[in-house]
Amino acid sequence: MTESGDHASPGDRLEDVRLILRTLRQAVRDALLRHKQARNPVAVWRNGRVEWIGPDEIPGEDSSTGEG
């Protein structure tokens, strides 16, 4: 699971902020891709309010905007 080894304690894993952030970013990308493929809109927080973006506006696999 971890690149530094599976023998790290749970506490050590919680302190691996880079791994946590990378995992969260991947989870968001996966969720957005599933919404896009299912042609479902997604709610996002933009300009201080919730906005719905359509499936055509959701970044695809080849996009690296970092939004999400």
Secondary structure, DSSP 8 states (H G I E B T S, - for coil): --TT-TT--HHHHHT-HHHHHHHHHHHHHHHHHHHHHTT--EEEEETTEEEEE-GGGS--TT------
